[in-house]
Amino acid sequence: MKVYAVVMLQLIIWSGYTFTEWLSKHDHPLYNVIMFIIFFYLAVILGNYIMSSARKTFLTTLLSLAIYASFHFTLSFFT
């Protein structure tokens, strides 16, 4: 159940990243990369706080990022 909770909270974090990326669409691409690293760090810290396992946290973060990327690319394909 912890994995499910972490994935849901991390999906909220990835949604926040997409929103801030949309707000800063005219920024330099380097700033978007730095912003992604910061949001990735936040997702890992949140997951590690809940799950207390670095390996499981990292795998769960990659899973949530893959799920969110698939949603994002699927929606961009239809719009």
Wavefront OBJ file of the C-alpha trace (Angstrom):
o trace
v 0.000 0.000 0.000
v 2.963 2.310 0.587
v 4.042 1.972 -3.038
v 0.582 3.023 -4.223
v 0.588 6.069 -1.921
v 4.066 7.092 -3.053
v 3.154 6.729 -6.733
v 0.033 8.876 -6.253
v 1.959 11.600 -4.396
v 4.738 11.530 -6.970
v 2.208 11.874 -9.776
v 1.080 15.059 -8.043
v 4.713 16.211 -7.994
v 5.105 15.461 -11.722
v 1.903 17.395 -12.401
v 3.404 20.330 -10.513
v 6.525 20.038 -12.658
v 4.452 20.132 -15.841
v 2.587 23.186 -14.566
v 5.776 25.078 -13.708
v 7.302 24.060 -17.029
v 4.232 25.463 -18.775
v 4.570 28.711 -16.825
v 8.235 29.019 -17.805
v 7.966 27.985 -21.445
v 10.151 30.897 -22.598
v 13.037 30.085 -20.255
v 16.364 28.655 -21.316
v 16.271 24.824 -21.653
v 19.023 24.517 -19.041
v 16.653 25.986 -16.455
v 14.047 23.355 -17.333
v 16.637 20.612 -16.778
v 17.604 22.108 -13.420
v 13.928 22.371 -12.499
v 13.401 18.698 -13.455
v 16.313 17.670 -11.239
v 14.812 19.606 -8.330
v 11.385 17.979 -8.776
v 13.016 14.547 -9.158
v 14.885 15.159 -5.904
v 11.644 16.157 -4.168
v 9.939 12.993 -5.433
v 12.798 10.809 -4.169
v 12.878 12.534 -0.769
v 9.109 12.150 -0.363
v 9.220 8.494 -1.392
v 12.127 7.728 0.902
v 10.340 9.411 3.807
v 7.303 7.164 3.345
v 8.942 3.885 2.293
v 12.275 4.058 4.195
v 14.085 2.067 1.505
v 16.375 3.793 -0.975
v 16.200 1.039 -3.599
v 12.403 0.730 -3.501
v 12.091 4.513 -3.522
v 14.246 4.891 -6.618
v 12.382 2.137 -8.488
v 9.019 3.585 -7.467
v 10.104 7.044 -8.588
v 11.125 5.690 -11.987
v 7.800 3.839 -12.205
v 5.775 6.951 -11.388
v 7.814 8.991 -13.870
v 7.200 6.377 -16.577
v 3.463 6.339 -15.844
v 3.265 10.106 -15.934
v 5.336 10.334 -19.122
v 3.076 7.793 -20.824
v -0.011 9.814 -19.820
v 1.654 13.026 -20.949
v 2.693 11.649 -24.354
v -0.656 9.956 -24.910
v -2.562 13.164 -24.204
v -0.211 15.195 -26.411
v -0.826 12.677 -29.197
v -4.587 13.251 -29.060
v -4.476 17.037 -28.746
l 1 2 3 4 5 6 7 8 9 10 11 12 13 14 15 16 17 18 19 20 21 22 23 24 25 26 27 28 29 30 31 32 33 34 35 36 37 38 39 40 41 42 43 44 45 46 47 48 49 50 51 52 53 54 55 56 57 58 59 60 61 62 63 64 65 66 67 68 69 70 71 72 73 74 75 76 77 78 79
